[in-house]
Amino acid sequence: DAKTTQPPSMDCAEGRAANLPCNHSTISGNEYVYWYRQIHSQGPQYIIHGLKNNETNEMASLIITEDRKSSTLILPHATLRDTAVYYCIVRASNTGNQFYFGTGTSLTVIP
Amino acid sequence: SQTIHQWPATLVQPVGSPLSLECTVEGTSNPNLYWYRQAAGRGLQLLFYSVGIGQISSEVPQNLSASRPQDRQFILSSKKLLLSDSGFYLCAWTEGGGVSPLHFGNGTRLTVT
């Protein structure tokens, strides 16, 4: 079962930063936070993951609060191609632990 | 680099017919393999996962089964399809153990008529 809570939808103006929140208040010490996105009719695409430190890659930044109970995915300069459903997942590193997807946030980037 | 292949891309099958969807991964050894299903407008539901040849775990009791005859091959099957089996089926893989992310194939859109 999904252990995260995300807003069902968000809008963002093209060129502005998109900040997608995720609540994972019951996260355990060995659970990582992963973010994926799914463009319509395609398989989900991995974006970024982290444990407790903030992470950045060529796609996005991940900000995890100090208590690790929530995180924010930041797309620094949203484009129309960033319109997608974004999923936040928590998963422990132990073998046998699975990736459970919730319903995600539908992000619409507006021209 | 690793790649995942899933076929066919689309499939239309009558109720009561059998199903076989295949997924293969290249460029890695002993991956964990997964089958997910996504009903129209819904989230992803984990159906099966496998940590090795012949090892299958089922998440949801249903009309489907999975098999892993080779290290990098994962097959989703049904003997008799139901209308409710319609959906978007996704195969995925990750490195066995550790924190490596899940990587998905392009999916198969199945319509049962």
Backbone of each chain as ProteinMPNN parsed JSONL, in Angstrom:
{"seq_chain_A": "DAKTTQPPSMDCAEGRAANLPCNHSTISGNEYVYWYRQIHSQGPQYIIHGLKNNETNEMASLIITEDRKSSTLILPHATLRDTAVYYCIVRASNTGNQFYFGTGTSLTVIP", "coords_chain_A": {"N_chain_A": [[0.846, -1.198, 0.0], [0.419, 2.292, -0.723], [2.403, 4.705, 0.932], [2.354, 7.367, 0.999], [1.173, 10.761, 0.638], [-0.222, 12.883, -1.717], [-1.096, 15.962, -3.362], [-3.938, 15.925, -5.544], [-3.881, 17.358, -7.962], [-2.101, 19.96, -9.735], [-1.227, 23.181, -11.004], [1.126, 24.911, -13.071], [2.932, 27.707, -14.211], [4.46, 27.99, -17.378], [7.996, 27.993, -17.511], [8.277, 28.78, -14.911], [9.172, 27.679, -11.57], [8.214, 24.436, -10.617], [6.793, 23.114, -7.788], [6.381, 20.255, -6.177], [4.649, 18.741, -3.651], [5.006, 16.152, -1.122], [3.737, 14.047, 1.307], [4.987, 11.991, 3.793], [4.59, 10.864, 6.431], [4.885, 8.611, 8.016], [7.274, 7.465, 7.487], [10.029, 5.207, 7.592], [13.288, 4.737, 9.111], [15.0, 3.484, 7.295], [13.932, 3.87, 4.833], [13.776, 5.064, 1.549], [13.026, 7.952, -0.451], [11.44, 8.144, -3.489], [10.937, 9.559, -6.71], [8.799, 9.588, -9.488], [7.61, 10.099, -12.838], [4.809, 10.104, -15.059], [3.965, 10.274, -18.265], [1.152, 10.585, -20.337], [-0.014, 7.44, -21.402], [2.47, 6.258, -21.42], [5.232, 4.401, -19.957], [6.094, 4.824, -16.473], [8.618, 7.214, -15.598], [11.725, 7.305, -14.079], [12.811, 9.803, -11.81], [14.285, 10.907, -9.541], [15.891, 10.106, -6.401], [16.192, 9.891, -2.789], [17.579, 9.803, 0.58], [17.956, 11.301, 3.068], [19.384, 13.596, 2.672], [19.348, 16.52, 0.619], [18.883, 16.235, -2.885], [20.08, 16.571, -6.229], [19.697, 16.455, -9.715], [20.003, 16.307, -13.31], [17.398, 16.574, -14.033], [15.751, 17.373, -11.878], [15.29, 18.672, -8.503], [15.391, 17.362, -5.212], [13.985, 17.939, -2.181], [14.184, 17.12, 1.11], [12.604, 17.168, 4.191], [13.964, 17.895, 7.466], [12.994, 16.194, 9.455], [12.167, 14.196, 7.866], [9.571, 13.669, 7.182], [8.243, 14.747, 5.091], [8.547, 15.765, 1.642], [9.743, 17.62, -1.207], [9.509, 17.854, -4.64], [11.285, 19.577, -7.029], [10.936, 21.148, -10.054], [12.91, 23.107, -11.835], [12.532, 24.946, -13.986], [9.778, 24.849, -15.431], [8.487, 23.18, -18.297], [6.252, 22.726, -21.108], [6.428, 20.064, -21.701], [6.756, 18.892, -19.281], [4.313, 18.355, -18.26], [2.486, 15.97, -16.643], [1.768, 13.009, -14.665], [2.9, 12.871, -11.407], [4.601, 10.8, -9.224], [5.213, 10.003, -5.864], [7.131, 7.934, -3.881], [7.837, 5.757, -1.165], [10.322, 3.557, -0.077], [11.937, 0.813, 1.394], [15.361, -0.207, 1.632], [15.852, -2.882, 1.803], [16.095, -6.128, 0.402], [13.317, -7.428, -1.306], [11.488, -5.572, -0.585], [8.978, -3.539, -1.962], [7.949, -1.381, -4.685], [5.397, 0.71, -4.243], [2.836, 2.381, -5.768], [0.994, 5.376, -5.424], [-1.767, 7.516, -6.191], [-0.7, 9.824, -7.162], [0.283, 13.179, -8.334], [-1.259, 15.201, -10.644], [0.282, 17.189, -12.793], [-0.082, 20.158, -14.515], [1.361, 22.094, -16.911], [1.134, 25.367, -17.78], [0.879, 27.352, -20.666]], "CA_chain_A": [[0.0, 0.0, 0.0], [1.163, 3.525, -0.786], [2.608, 5.325, 2.231], [2.533, 8.79, 0.737], [0.007, 11.569, 0.304], [0.1, 13.956, -2.635], [-2.289, 16.64, -3.894], [-4.332, 15.269, -6.793], [-3.536, 18.115, -9.16], [-1.45, 21.255, -9.587], [-0.888, 23.905, -12.222], [2.352, 25.703, -12.993], [3.166, 28.477, -15.427], [5.666, 27.628, -18.111], [9.161, 28.79, -17.167], [8.381, 28.928, -13.46], [9.504, 26.452, -10.848], [7.1, 23.61, -10.135], [7.122, 22.519, -6.496], [5.4, 19.201, -5.926], [4.836, 18.235, -2.29], [4.655, 14.774, -0.791], [3.752, 13.763, 2.735], [5.272, 10.586, 4.142], [4.776, 11.057, 7.87], [5.193, 7.348, 8.702], [8.472, 6.912, 6.86], [10.972, 4.571, 8.507], [14.656, 5.204, 8.966], [15.703, 2.886, 6.163], [13.142, 4.05, 3.614], [14.151, 6.122, 0.643], [11.962, 8.625, -1.179], [11.647, 8.104, -4.94], [9.965, 10.287, -7.52], [8.617, 9.166, -10.87], [6.539, 10.782, -13.542], [4.213, 9.315, -16.125], [3.285, 11.001, -19.328], [0.018, 9.77, -20.77], [0.185, 6.275, -22.249], [3.844, 5.787, -21.379], [5.657, 3.863, -18.676], [6.665, 5.833, -15.567], [10.027, 7.551, -15.772], [12.412, 7.632, -12.836], [13.341, 11.167, -11.763], [15.293, 11.151, -8.519], [15.572, 9.532, -5.101], [17.074, 10.317, -1.714], [17.304, 9.274, 1.914], [17.745, 12.414, 3.989], [20.014, 14.79, 2.14], [18.773, 17.028, -0.615], [19.514, 15.681, -4.072], [19.834, 17.296, -7.476], [20.246, 15.908, -10.952], [19.716, 17.132, -14.479], [15.955, 16.708, -14.21], [15.015, 17.988, -10.782], [15.87, 18.674, -7.161], [14.565, 16.751, -4.186], [14.214, 18.53, -0.87], [13.584, 16.282, 2.153], [12.649, 17.883, 5.461], [14.899, 17.319, 8.425], [12.348, 15.057, 10.128], [11.919, 13.239, 6.782], [8.146, 13.37, 7.079], [7.722, 15.264, 3.827], [9.558, 16.146, 0.668], [9.268, 18.416, -2.33], [10.216, 17.733, -5.902], [11.32, 20.876, -7.692], [11.327, 21.264, -11.455], [13.296, 24.522, -11.735], [11.969, 25.766, -15.068], [8.825, 23.914, -16.026], [8.121, 23.31, -19.702], [5.012, 22.029, -21.427], [6.706, 18.626, -21.695], [6.727, 18.404, -17.903], [2.943, 17.985, -17.92], [2.509, 14.529, -16.383], [1.421, 12.614, -13.306], [4.122, 12.69, -10.631], [4.408, 9.869, -8.117], [6.176, 9.977, -4.775], [7.099, 6.58, -3.316], [8.857, 5.428, -0.174], [10.676, 2.142, -0.178], [13.123, 0.432, 2.15], [16.428, -0.734, 0.789], [15.985, -4.324, 1.96], [15.591, -6.971, -0.681], [11.952, -7.89, -1.07], [10.586, -4.44, -0.424], [8.488, -3.229, -3.293], [7.564, -0.02, -5.032], [3.951, 0.848, -4.306], [2.474, 3.686, -6.312], [-0.306, 5.943, -5.102], [-2.451, 8.125, -7.34], [0.151, 10.87, -7.688], [-0.168, 14.545, -8.61], [-1.318, 15.543, -12.065], [0.821, 18.531, -13.001], [-0.339, 20.768, -15.814], [2.146, 23.295, -17.154], [0.287, 26.252, -18.581], [1.699, 28.274, -21.477]], "C_chain_A": [[0.885, 1.252, 0.0], [1.242, 4.142, 0.607], [2.753, 6.817, 2.096], [1.207, 9.451, 0.408], [0.449, 12.723, -0.569], [-1.185, 14.674, -3.051], [-2.649, 16.035, -5.238], [-3.929, 16.023, -8.044], [-2.896, 19.445, -8.792], [-1.269, 21.86, -10.972], [0.398, 24.681, -11.992], [2.512, 26.448, -14.303], [4.478, 28.043, -16.068], [6.81, 28.561, -17.758], [9.341, 29.021, -15.677], [8.767, 27.6, -12.829], [8.221, 25.734, -10.429], [7.557, 22.922, -8.855], [6.036, 21.514, -6.128], [5.632, 18.604, -4.55], [4.431, 16.775, -2.138], [4.768, 14.601, 0.716], [3.997, 12.296, 2.967], [5.587, 10.533, 5.621], [5.14, 9.782, 8.613], [6.475, 6.701, 8.161], [9.407, 6.337, 7.921], [12.393, 5.003, 8.18], [15.394, 4.668, 7.756], [14.93, 3.024, 4.846], [13.602, 5.278, 2.837], [12.9, 6.73, 0.019], [12.339, 8.639, -2.662], [10.562, 8.939, -5.609], [10.007, 9.763, -8.946], [7.608, 10.1, -11.522], [6.064, 9.921, -14.709], [3.47, 10.245, -17.068], [2.257, 10.043, -19.919], [0.43, 8.673, -21.745], [1.642, 5.825, -22.363], [4.14, 5.147, -20.027], [6.217, 4.958, -17.795], [8.165, 5.986, -15.771], [10.62, 7.913, -14.43], [12.967, 9.057, -12.909], [14.511, 11.269, -10.803], [14.921, 10.381, -7.266], [16.584, 10.011, -4.067], [16.656, 9.721, -0.386], [17.021, 10.402, 2.902], [18.399, 13.694, 3.527], [19.29, 15.246, 0.881], [19.578, 16.489, -1.797], [19.151, 16.518, -5.29], [20.428, 16.512, -8.625], [19.799, 16.79, -12.107], [18.218, 17.359, -14.676], [15.312, 17.559, -13.124], [15.866, 18.03, -9.524], [14.865, 18.051, -6.206], [14.964, 17.341, -2.84], [13.464, 17.694, 0.152], [13.707, 17.04, 3.465], [13.528, 17.153, 6.462], [14.3, 16.121, 9.162], [11.953, 13.96, 9.147], [10.442, 12.905, 6.6], [7.52, 13.954, 5.817], [8.883, 15.623, 2.907], [8.901, 16.96, -0.438], [10.149, 18.147, -3.538], [10.146, 19.081, -6.598], [11.79, 20.717, -9.126], [11.653, 22.733, -11.669], [12.688, 25.431, -12.8], [11.01, 24.879, -15.872], [8.569, 24.229, -17.501], [6.838, 22.516, -19.95], [5.214, 20.518, -21.394], [6.755, 18.039, -20.294], [5.311, 18.082, -17.444], [2.844, 16.465, -17.833], [1.92, 14.277, -15.0], [2.713, 12.276, -12.58], [3.813, 11.842, -9.397], [5.565, 9.967, -7.126], [6.031, 8.628, -4.077], [8.156, 6.474, -2.236], [9.087, 3.925, -0.208], [11.941, 1.897, 0.627], [14.119, -0.244, 1.23], [16.563, -2.246, 0.882], [15.452, -5.058, 0.745], [14.199, -7.469, -0.335], [10.985, -6.765, -0.811], [10.246, -3.864, -1.786], [8.186, -1.749, -3.452], [6.048, 0.021, -5.17], [3.604, 2.278, -4.706], [1.108, 4.11, -5.796], [-0.929, 6.528, -6.355], [-1.712, 9.338, -7.882], [-0.493, 12.24, -7.809], [-0.139, 14.777, -10.112], [-0.886, 16.99, -12.232], [0.514, 18.999, -14.415], [0.492, 22.039, -15.913], [1.397, 24.134, -18.174], [1.147, 27.228, -19.364], [1.565, 29.72, -21.013]], "O_chain_A": [[1.945, 1.282, 0.625], [0.275, 4.108, 1.367], [3.242, 7.47, 3.018], [0.256, 8.806, -0.034], [1.374, 13.458, -0.223], [-2.25, 14.058, -3.087], [-1.758, 15.665, -6.003], [-3.662, 15.412, -9.078], [-3.109, 19.984, -7.706], [-1.171, 21.15, -11.973], [0.719, 25.059, -10.866], [2.263, 25.898, -15.376], [5.466, 27.769, -15.386], [6.631, 29.778, -17.707], [10.418, 29.41, -15.226], [8.7, 26.545, -13.461], [7.272, 26.354, -9.95], [8.577, 22.234, -8.838], [4.909, 21.891, -5.808], [6.688, 18.024, -4.295], [3.634, 16.241, -2.909], [5.776, 14.968, 1.321], [3.303, 11.446, 2.408], [6.703, 10.201, 6.021], [5.653, 9.851, 9.729], [6.709, 5.511, 8.371], [9.558, 6.901, 9.004], [12.663, 5.56, 7.116], [16.308, 5.314, 7.243], [15.252, 2.358, 3.862], [13.789, 6.362, 3.388], [11.847, 6.094, -0.031], [13.422, 9.09, -3.035], [9.428, 9.014, -5.137], [11.067, 9.528, -9.526], [6.853, 10.798, -10.844], [6.818, 9.122, -15.265], [2.492, 10.899, -16.705], [2.484, 8.835, -19.986], [1.106, 8.91, -22.747], [2.004, 5.099, -23.289], [3.389, 5.328, -19.068], [6.767, 5.933, -18.307], [8.876, 5.027, -16.072], [10.067, 8.748, -13.714], [13.52, 9.467, -13.93], [15.607, 11.669, -11.196], [13.754, 10.035, -7.08], [17.675, 10.47, -4.404], [15.548, 9.208, -0.232], [15.949, 10.442, 3.506], [18.002, 14.778, 3.955], [18.692, 14.438, 0.17], [20.793, 16.313, -1.712], [18.065, 17.093, -5.372], [21.529, 15.971, -8.522], [19.28, 17.887, -11.9], [17.824, 18.257, -15.421], [14.432, 18.371, -13.407], [16.981, 17.512, -9.475], [13.654, 18.193, -6.37], [16.118, 17.255, -2.419], [12.242, 17.569, 0.075], [14.792, 17.505, 3.815], [13.801, 15.96, 6.327], [15.001, 15.153, 9.458], [11.458, 12.91, 9.556], [10.113, 11.934, 5.918], [6.361, 13.666, 5.519], [10.03, 15.762, 3.333], [7.679, 16.984, -0.582], [11.376, 18.208, -3.46], [9.068, 19.659, -6.74], [12.887, 20.223, -9.388], [10.733, 23.551, -11.684], [12.366, 26.584, -12.513], [11.396, 24.25, -16.857], [8.451, 25.39, -17.894], [6.402, 21.737, -19.102], [4.282, 19.773, -21.093], [6.791, 16.818, -20.134], [5.13, 17.58, -16.334], [3.084, 15.758, -18.812], [1.614, 15.212, -14.261], [3.525, 11.493, -13.073], [2.89, 12.132, -8.636], [6.734, 10.009, -7.509], [4.921, 8.229, -3.723], [9.245, 7.032, -2.368], [8.151, 3.138, -0.351], [12.897, 2.67, 0.556], [13.759, -0.784, 0.184], [17.318, -2.84, 0.112], [14.465, -4.642, 0.138], [13.939, -7.883, 0.794], [9.772, -6.98, -0.817], [11.111, -3.718, -2.651], [8.172, -0.982, -2.49], [5.483, -0.559, -6.097], [4.024, 3.244, -4.068], [0.178, 3.306, -5.738], [-0.642, 6.076, -7.464], [-2.056, 9.837, -8.954], [-1.651, 12.438, -7.441], [0.884, 14.572, -10.766], [-1.612, 17.908, -11.852], [0.819, 18.311, -15.389], [0.346, 22.951, -15.099], [1.073, 23.681, -19.272], [2.042, 27.861, -18.803], [2.187, 30.614, -21.587]]}, "seq_chain_B": "SQTIHQWPATLVQPVGSPLSLECTVEGTSNPNLYWYRQAAGRGLQLLFYSVGIGQISSEVPQNLSASRPQDRQFILSSKKLLLSDSGFYLCAWTEGGGVSPLHFGNGTRLTVT", "coords_chain_B": {"N_chain_B": [[24.621, -0.367, -21.498], [21.546, -0.739, -19.663], [18.535, -2.157, -20.906], [15.0, -2.465, -21.361], [12.571, -4.524, -22.743], [9.341, -4.77, -23.959], [6.505, -6.393, -25.107], [3.387, -7.217, -26.882], [2.831, -3.78, -28.016], [0.198, -2.934, -28.151], [-2.903, -4.678, -27.703], [-5.727, -6.512, -28.568], [-8.134, -8.567, -27.331], [-10.519, -11.235, -27.231], [-13.019, -11.922, -24.724], [-12.389, -14.682, -22.603], [-10.308, -15.709, -24.039], [-6.805, -16.763, -24.23], [-3.831, -15.245, -22.713], [-0.616, -13.876, -23.244], [2.007, -12.043, -22.264], [5.177, -10.678, -22.814], [8.342, -9.877, -21.406], [11.612, -8.65, -21.497], [14.882, -8.101, -20.218], [17.89, -6.427, -20.821], [21.465, -6.259, -20.452], [21.993, -6.542, -17.771], [22.3, -8.6, -14.817], [20.521, -11.063, -12.948], [18.219, -9.467, -12.216], [15.587, -7.876, -10.261], [12.262, -8.41, -11.122], [9.157, -7.074, -12.306], [5.573, -6.949, -12.626], [3.14, -4.623, -13.357], [-0.167, -3.232, -13.306], [-2.32, -0.867, -14.789], [-5.341, 0.503, -14.547], [-7.735, 2.309, -16.52], [-7.333, 5.739, -15.998], [-6.43, 5.371, -13.431], [-4.169, 4.591, -10.658], [-0.984, 2.816, -10.456], [-0.961, -0.652, -10.06], [0.651, -3.131, -8.298], [1.256, -6.32, -9.511], [2.768, -8.778, -9.738], [5.98, -9.916, -8.597], [9.44, -10.793, -8.972], [12.342, -12.271, -7.707], [14.171, -13.96, -8.699], [14.96, -16.713, -10.965], [12.16, -18.687, -11.555], [11.027, -17.874, -9.19], [8.281, -16.428, -7.954], [6.213, -13.927, -6.723], [2.987, -13.118, -5.737], [0.933, -10.301, -5.637], [-1.728, -9.636, -5.71], [-4.608, -11.539, -5.654], [-5.944, -13.036, -8.533], [-7.001, -13.314, -11.956], [-4.714, -13.8, -13.316], [-1.351, -14.967, -14.046], [2.18, -15.333, -13.46], [5.44, -15.952, -14.814], [8.89, -16.852, -14.716], [11.001, -17.913, -16.694], [13.637, -17.62, -17.516], [16.618, -15.826, -16.545], [16.391, -13.104, -17.279], [13.867, -12.793, -18.275], [10.428, -12.293, -18.189], [7.14, -13.277, -17.857], [3.739, -12.664, -18.368], [0.626, -14.141, -17.895], [-2.587, -15.484, -18.85], [-5.238, -17.812, -18.645], [-7.879, -17.572, -19.378], [-9.242, -14.69, -20.389], [-10.838, -11.941, -18.756], [-13.298, -9.297, -18.919], [-12.582, -7.39, -17.084], [-9.867, -7.526, -17.058], [-8.797, -5.769, -18.779], [-6.531, -3.1, -19.473], [-3.525, -1.186, -18.808], [-0.509, -2.651, -19.037], [2.487, -2.983, -17.369], [5.884, -3.729, -17.405], [8.705, -3.961, -15.275], [12.011, -3.366, -13.939], [14.62, -3.784, -11.483], [17.827, -3.422, -9.938], [18.91, -6.276, -8.161], [18.279, -6.143, -4.757], [19.463, -3.452, -2.556], [19.26, 0.107, -3.327], [18.649, 0.888, -5.83], [16.771, 2.444, -8.462], [13.49, 1.748, -9.872], [12.89, 0.66, -13.173], [10.967, 1.143, -16.032], [9.275, -0.583, -18.72], [7.774, 0.176, -21.937], [5.161, -0.551, -21.889], [2.059, -2.441, -22.349], [-0.966, -2.058, -23.898], [-3.898, -3.467, -23.152], [-6.932, -4.527, -24.38], [-9.856, -6.035, -23.597], [-12.449, -7.588, -25.204]], "CA_chain_B": [[23.545, 0.132, -20.649], [20.438, -1.68, -19.531], [17.296, -1.827, -21.613], [13.89, -3.363, -21.105], [11.716, -4.663, -23.912], [8.024, -5.288, -23.605], [5.67, -6.477, -26.313], [3.235, -6.173, -27.895], [2.475, -2.46, -27.508], [-1.258, -2.951, -27.988], [-3.472, -6.003, -27.907], [-7.176, -6.62, -28.395], [-8.423, -9.988, -27.177], [-11.889, -11.499, -26.786], [-13.234, -12.564, -23.424], [-12.209, -16.12, -22.614], [-9.103, -16.094, -24.782], [-5.597, -16.737, -23.391], [-2.973, -14.076, -22.81], [0.794, -14.015, -22.917], [2.801, -10.826, -22.463], [6.559, -10.988, -22.519], [9.231, -8.778, -21.051], [13.003, -9.056, -21.338], [15.809, -7.059, -19.805], [19.24, -6.634, -21.33], [22.522, -5.461, -19.87], [22.125, -6.731, -16.333], [22.115, -9.986, -14.383], [19.747, -11.301, -11.742], [17.404, -8.315, -11.807], [14.234, -8.071, -9.758], [11.332, -8.1, -12.211], [7.841, -6.701, -11.807], [4.441, -6.634, -13.498], [2.144, -3.698, -12.831], [-1.319, -2.936, -14.17], [-2.932, 0.438, -14.577], [-6.655, 0.653, -15.161], [-7.931, 3.645, -17.094], [-7.486, 6.822, -15.039], [-6.087, 4.938, -12.084], [-2.755, 4.431, -10.358], [-0.354, 1.538, -10.796], [-1.167, -1.737, -9.111], [1.651, -4.184, -8.403], [0.641, -7.638, -9.683], [3.72, -9.836, -9.442], [7.382, -9.589, -8.65], [10.3, -11.968, -8.968], [13.723, -11.976, -7.338], [15.048, -14.93, -9.339], [14.32, -17.687, -11.864], [11.182, -19.557, -10.927], [10.522, -17.304, -7.93], [7.224, -15.472, -8.258], [5.347, -13.524, -5.621], [1.773, -12.483, -6.214], [0.443, -9.276, -4.733], [-3.186, -9.548, -5.746], [-5.216, -12.731, -6.259], [-6.649, -12.617, -9.737], [-7.103, -14.21, -13.088], [-3.451, -13.763, -14.04], [-0.205, -15.635, -13.448], [3.453, -14.872, -14.007], [6.51, -16.944, -14.801], [10.228, -16.338, -15.027], [11.734, -19.089, -17.152], [15.048, -17.285, -17.634], [17.021, -14.766, -15.62], [15.976, -11.769, -17.7], [12.603, -12.914, -18.989], [9.278, -12.308, -17.281], [5.964, -13.487, -18.69], [2.435, -12.532, -17.716], [-0.287, -15.021, -18.635], [-3.928, -15.803, -18.373], [-5.848, -18.895, -19.417], [-9.141, -17.049, -19.907], [-9.341, -13.273, -20.063], [-12.095, -11.322, -18.344], [-13.386, -7.887, -19.307], [-11.889, -6.591, -16.071], [-8.423, -7.605, -17.264], [-8.37, -4.657, -19.642], [-5.708, -2.11, -18.782], [-2.17, -0.892, -19.297], [0.365, -3.55, -18.301], [3.853, -2.471, -17.383], [6.963, -4.537, -16.853], [9.752, -3.113, -14.724], [13.123, -4.089, -13.324], [15.573, -3.063, -10.662], [18.942, -4.259, -9.503], [18.546, -7.059, -6.989], [18.714, -5.548, -3.5], [19.944, -2.083, -2.622], [18.356, 1.237, -3.456], [18.543, 1.326, -7.217], [15.376, 2.714, -8.81], [12.73, 0.89, -10.764], [12.861, 1.142, -14.551], [9.802, 0.577, -16.682], [9.127, -0.709, -20.158], [6.809, 1.095, -22.547], [3.816, -0.995, -21.573], [1.137, -3.06, -23.301], [-2.358, -1.681, -23.651], [-4.752, -4.618, -23.432], [-8.379, -4.333, -24.392], [-10.6, -7.293, -23.679], [-13.766, -7.229, -25.778]], "C_chain_B": [[22.383, -0.866, -20.666], [19.219, -1.198, -20.317], [16.244, -2.863, -21.281], [12.971, -3.342, -22.314], [10.409, -5.327, -23.488], [7.181, -5.294, -24.871], [4.475, -7.404, -26.096], [2.862, -4.831, -27.256], [0.97, -2.358, -27.277], [-1.775, -4.338, -28.336], [-4.972, -5.943, -27.658], [-7.519, -8.1, -28.415], [-9.875, -10.174, -26.753], [-11.906, -12.12, -25.406], [-13.075, -14.075, -23.569], [-10.979, -16.593, -23.36], [-7.89, -16.068, -23.852], [-4.774, -15.48, -23.632], [-1.538, -14.462, -22.502], [1.503, -12.722, -23.281], [4.222, -11.122, -22.025], [7.385, -9.73, -22.278], [10.644, -9.339, -20.919], [13.858, -7.848, -20.992], [17.184, -7.417, -20.34], [20.231, -5.774, -20.565], [22.666, -5.567, -18.371], [21.914, -8.204, -16.013], [21.338, -10.024, -13.082], [18.945, -10.078, -11.296], [16.166, -8.773, -11.044], [13.288, -7.615, -10.876], [9.919, -7.942, -11.671], [6.833, -6.616, -12.95], [3.488, -5.732, -12.731], [0.984, -3.604, -13.82], [-1.894, -1.577, -13.783], [-4.257, 0.466, -15.307], [-6.823, 2.098, -15.616], [-8.153, 4.683, -15.997], [-7.105, 6.479, -13.61], [-4.579, 4.886, -11.889], [-2.243, 3.058, -10.739], [-0.549, 0.528, -9.677], [-0.111, -2.807, -9.347], [0.953, -5.533, -8.46], [1.57, -8.748, -9.204], [5.118, -9.257, -9.374], [8.198, -10.859, -8.493], [11.725, -11.546, -8.638], [14.689, -12.978, -7.952], [14.255, -15.896, -10.197], [13.379, -18.577, -11.075], [10.595, -19.042, -9.638], [9.54, -16.184, -8.251], [6.435, -15.19, -6.995], [4.171, -12.762, -6.197], [1.267, -11.49, -5.184], [-1.074, -9.294, -4.625], [-3.74, -10.819, -6.367], [-6.087, -12.342, -7.443], [-6.597, -13.71, -10.792], [-5.783, -14.348, -13.84], [-2.394, -14.579, -13.311], [1.055, -15.101, -14.109], [4.46, -16.008, -13.921], [7.818, -16.283, -15.189], [11.081, -17.533, -15.434], [13.234, -18.865, -17.317], [15.344, -16.061, -16.779], [16.44, -13.41, -15.98], [14.687, -11.779, -18.505], [11.465, -13.079, -17.995], [8.03, -12.345, -18.138], [4.705, -13.373, -17.836], [1.419, -13.297, -18.547], [-1.664, -15.054, -18.011], [-4.484, -16.917, -19.245], [-7.134, -18.425, -20.083], [-9.312, -15.608, -19.462], [-10.761, -12.877, -19.683], [-12.12, -9.873, -18.827], [-12.576, -7.011, -18.358], [-10.37, -6.673, -16.182], [-7.907, -6.507, -18.187], [-7.554, -3.659, -18.835], [-4.358, -1.953, -19.448], [-1.221, -1.703, -18.43], [1.811, -3.11, -18.484], [4.794, -3.461, -16.727], [8.041, -3.587, -16.346], [10.839, -3.98, -14.114], [13.912, -3.172, -12.415], [16.714, -4.008, -10.316], [18.51, -5.027, -8.268], [19.109, -6.435, -5.725], [19.079, -4.089, -3.658], [18.856, -1.055, -2.859], [18.193, 1.689, -4.89], [17.081, 1.464, -7.612], [14.786, 1.671, -9.743], [12.719, 1.513, -12.154], [11.784, 0.397, -15.317], [9.992, 0.409, -18.183], [8.054, 0.253, -20.651], [5.368, 0.634, -22.388], [3.076, -1.649, -22.724], [-0.27, -2.637, -22.929], [-3.248, -2.825, -24.119], [-6.211, -4.217, -23.341], [-9.038, -5.685, -24.578], [-12.019, -6.957, -24.12], [-14.78, -8.357, -25.604]], "O_chain_B": [[22.265, -1.706, -21.558], [18.922, -0.005, -20.38], [16.566, -4.006, -20.957], [12.636, -2.281, -22.84], [10.399, -6.314, -22.753], [7.151, -4.313, -25.615], [4.524, -8.281, -25.233], [2.603, -4.778, -26.054], [0.531, -1.752, -26.299], [-1.187, -5.067, -29.135], [-5.425, -5.389, -26.656], [-7.236, -8.802, -29.385], [-10.407, -9.361, -25.998], [-10.943, -12.755, -24.976], [-13.56, -14.673, -24.529], [-10.646, -17.777, -23.31], [-7.931, -15.426, -22.802], [-4.979, -14.753, -24.604], [-1.275, -15.272, -21.612], [1.589, -12.352, -24.452], [4.443, -11.746, -20.987], [7.148, -8.677, -22.87], [10.846, -10.383, -20.299], [13.587, -6.726, -21.42], [17.589, -8.579, -20.31], [19.888, -4.694, -20.085], [23.38, -4.774, -17.757], [21.41, -8.962, -16.841], [21.471, -9.147, -12.23], [18.99, -9.7, -10.125], [15.746, -9.923, -11.168], [13.494, -6.569, -11.491], [9.535, -8.595, -10.701], [7.175, -6.265, -14.08], [3.084, -6.035, -11.609], [1.141, -3.863, -15.013], [-1.94, -1.204, -12.611], [-4.299, 0.453, -16.538], [-6.126, 2.995, -15.141], [-9.049, 4.534, -15.166], [-7.427, 7.222, -12.682], [-3.809, 5.106, -12.824], [-2.982, 2.236, -11.281], [-0.328, 0.824, -8.503], [0.015, -3.33, -10.454], [0.159, -5.867, -7.581], [1.192, -9.562, -8.361], [5.415, -8.242, -10.005], [7.726, -11.862, -7.96], [12.251, -10.591, -9.21], [15.899, -12.868, -7.754], [13.024, -15.902, -10.163], [13.757, -19.15, -10.053], [9.744, -19.702, -9.043], [9.924, -15.129, -8.755], [6.036, -16.111, -6.283], [4.335, -11.876, -7.036], [1.183, -11.804, -3.997], [-1.633, -9.001, -3.568], [-3.383, -11.152, -7.497], [-6.883, -11.408, -7.349], [-6.207, -14.85, -10.539], [-5.748, -14.96, -14.907], [-2.516, -14.85, -12.116], [1.002, -14.494, -15.178], [4.352, -16.9, -13.079], [7.839, -15.28, -15.902], [11.8, -18.098, -14.61], [14.014, -19.816, -17.263], [14.434, -15.354, -16.346], [16.041, -12.647, -15.099], [14.442, -10.886, -19.317], [11.533, -13.899, -17.079], [7.877, -11.532, -19.05], [4.626, -13.914, -16.733], [1.354, -13.126, -19.765], [-1.875, -14.714, -16.847], [-4.226, -16.958, -20.448], [-7.446, -18.823, -21.206], [-9.508, -15.342, -18.276], [-11.741, -13.402, -20.212], [-11.072, -9.293, -19.11], [-11.964, -6.025, -18.768], [-9.66, -5.961, -15.472], [-6.697, -6.346, -18.347], [-7.844, -3.402, -17.667], [-4.094, -2.515, -20.511], [-1.132, -1.474, -17.224], [2.284, -2.898, -19.601], [4.532, -3.964, -15.635], [8.261, -2.525, -16.929], [10.631, -5.156, -13.813], [13.88, -1.949, -12.554], [16.578, -5.229, -10.392], [17.814, -4.48, -7.413], [20.318, -6.22, -5.637], [19.016, -3.542, -4.759], [17.677, -1.315, -2.622], [17.653, 2.766, -5.142], [16.238, 0.692, -7.154], [15.489, 0.837, -10.314], [12.561, 2.724, -12.306], [11.699, -0.829, -15.258], [10.747, 1.138, -18.826], [7.5, 1.039, -19.882], [4.445, 1.375, -22.728], [3.399, -1.454, -23.895], [-0.713, -2.829, -21.797], [-3.342, -3.114, -25.311], [-6.657, -3.641, -22.349], [-8.815, -6.381, -25.568], [-12.703, -6.149, -23.493], [-15.929, -8.225, -26.025]]}, "name": "protein", "num_of_chains": 2, "seq": "DAKTTQPPSMDCAEGRAANLPCNHSTISGNEYVYWYRQIHSQGPQYIIHGLKNNETNEMASLIITEDRKSSTLILPHATLRDTAVYYCIVRASNTGNQFYFGTGTSLTVIPSQTIHQWPATLVQPVGSPLSLECTVEGTSNPNLYWYRQAAGRGLQLLFYSVGIGQISSEVPQNLSASRPQDRQFILSSKKLLLSDSGFYLCAWTEGGGVSPLHFGNGTRLTVT"}
